[in-house]
Amino acid sequence: MLMMKSADLPDTIPVFPLPGALLLPRARLPLHLFEPRYLQMFEDVLKTPDRMIGMVQPHRGPKGEEQLHAIGCAGRVTQFSETEDGRYMITLAGISRFRITEEVTGFNPYRKALVSWSGFERDMGAAEDDPDFDRAEFLSALERFFDAHDLRTDWDSLKDADTELLINSLSMLCPFEPEEKQALLEAPSLTTRRETLVTLIEFSLRGGTAEETLQ
């Protein structure tokens, strides 16, 4: 995995508001780009040395307008392919979370933001560990959750997966609401992310909405 320092990261990045699409550091997110503004964004990003795109959860403001959560995660374009009809399939490798300090206005059809990387130095280091992680108990709850949602997975690979990869991949892939994904993104450590993930799973199994417990 590419190691970077916050000083190497750009001050301004394009942001891609996509509800429910969560990117985390050291994880990979496949994306399908087809809207003209995001095709333009991608072509512009390829011309930059860092090839960074910021993934952000949008939410509705008091007047129904689309607003952006302050914290997102930036990824570097590591793979892409173009379809015959001009769409792109790309892969982002998660580099670091960021905080939006202000949106940048300009002539671009897509949104850009001035961002701060301060406070997220851990994202650019080595993989995190979760010393109190009980894999058997966690996988038992996860199996009930997958059964309830009629989801399928390779359980053998989950049993052997690296702890950070397991927790982050499930945080990205499980069918949670955008606000719940945001809570997983903002978790300050792998342990707190796992605790948040377990809370979301347990609330779902009890038939409640996880948003109730995250407020």
SVG drawing of the C-alpha trace seen along z (x, -y; Angstrom):
<svg xmlns="http://www.w3.org/2000/svg" viewBox="-38 -30 43 52">
<polyline fill="none" stroke="black" stroke-width="0.4" points="0.0,0.0 1.2,-3.5 2.4,-5.3 2.0,-9.1 2.4,-12.0 -0.2,-14.8 2.4,-17.3 2.4,-15.4 -1.4,-15.7 -3.1,-18.5 -5.0,-21.3 -7.8,-21.2 -9.5,-18.1 -12.6,-17.2 -15.3,-15.7 -17.8,-13.1 -21.0,-13.1 -22.4,-9.6 -24.9,-8.4 -23.9,-5.1 -20.6,-4.8 -18.0,-4.6 -14.3,-4.6 -11.9,-4.0 -8.1,-4.3 -6.1,-1.3 -9.3,0.1 -10.4,0.1 -13.7,-1.2 -14.8,-0.3 -16.9,-3.0 -18.9,-3.3 -18.8,-6.8 -21.3,-7.7 -22.6,-11.3 -20.9,-13.9 -19.8,-16.0 -18.0,-13.0 -16.5,-11.9 -15.1,-15.4 -13.9,-15.1 -12.1,-11.8 -10.4,-13.1 -9.2,-16.2 -8.0,-14.0 -5.9,-11.9 -3.9,-15.0 -2.9,-15.6 0.2,-14.0 -1.8,-12.7 -4.9,-11.4 -7.1,-12.0 -10.9,-12.0 -12.7,-12.8 -15.7,-10.6 -18.2,-12.4 -21.7,-11.6 -24.3,-14.2 -27.2,-15.0 -30.3,-17.3 -30.1,-20.8 -33.0,-22.5 -34.4,-23.8 -34.0,-20.4 -30.7,-21.5 -27.9,-19.0 -25.1,-19.6 -21.9,-17.7 -20.7,-16.2 -17.6,-17.8 -15.5,-14.6 -14.8,-12.4 -12.1,-10.1 -9.8,-10.6 -8.7,-7.9 -6.1,-7.6 -7.2,-6.3 -5.2,-3.0 -7.1,-1.3 -9.6,-2.2 -11.1,-0.9 -13.3,-2.6 -16.4,-1.0 -17.3,-1.2 -20.0,-3.8 -17.6,-6.2 -18.3,-5.2 -15.5,-4.4 -15.0,-1.7 -12.4,-2.9 -10.9,-1.8 -10.0,-4.1 -7.4,-3.1 -8.2,-4.9 -5.4,-7.2 -6.7,-9.4 -9.8,-11.0 -10.0,-14.8 -12.1,-17.7 -13.7,-20.1 -12.8,-23.7 -14.7,-25.3 -16.1,-24.6 -14.3,-26.1 -16.3,-27.8 -15.3,-27.8 -16.1,-26.8 -15.9,-23.0 -19.2,-21.1 -18.3,-19.1 -17.6,-20.1 -14.2,-20.9 -13.2,-21.6 -10.4,-23.1 -9.5,-20.4 -7.5,-19.8 -5.7,-16.5 -4.9,-17.4 -6.0,-14.9 -6.0,-11.9 -2.2,-11.1 -3.0,-7.6 -4.7,-6.9 -1.4,-7.1 0.5,-4.8 0.5,-1.0 -2.6,1.1 -4.5,0.7 -5.2,3.6 -8.1,4.2 -6.7,6.0 -10.1,6.9 -11.6,8.2 -13.5,11.5 -13.7,12.8 -16.0,15.8 -18.6,13.7 -18.4,11.0 -18.9,13.5 -21.8,15.1 -23.6,11.8 -22.7,11.1 -24.1,14.4 -27.4,13.6 -27.3,10.2 -26.5,11.7 -29.3,14.2 -31.8,11.5 -30.9,9.5 -30.5,12.5 -26.8,11.7 -24.2,14.2 -20.4,14.3 -17.4,16.5 -17.3,17.3 -13.9,19.1 -12.2,16.0 -13.8,13.9 -12.4,16.3 -8.9,15.8 -9.0,12.1 -6.8,9.5 -8.7,7.7 -8.6,4.2 -9.5,5.5 -12.4,7.5 -13.9,4.6 -13.3,1.9 -14.6,4.1 -17.8,4.9 -18.3,1.3 -18.1,0.4 -20.2,3.3 -23.0,3.8 -26.3,2.1 -26.5,-0.7 -28.0,-4.2 -25.7,-7.1 -25.8,-8.6 -24.7,-5.2 -21.9,-5.0 -20.8,-8.4 -20.6,-7.2 -18.4,-4.3 -16.2,-6.7 -15.8,-9.1 -14.9,-6.4 -11.5,-7.5 -10.0,-4.0 -10.5,-0.5 -11.8,0.6 -14.5,-2.2 -15.4,-1.4 -15.9,2.3 -18.0,1.2 -20.1,-1.0 -20.4,1.8 -21.6,4.2 -24.1,1.7 -25.5,1.2 -25.8,5.0 -27.5,5.6 -30.0,2.8 -30.8,4.1 -31.4,7.6 -33.7,6.2 -35.7,4.4 -34.8,0.9 -33.1,-1.8 -29.5,-2.3 -29.9,-6.0 -31.9,-6.1 -28.9,-4.9 -26.4,-7.1 -28.1,-10.3"/>
</svg>
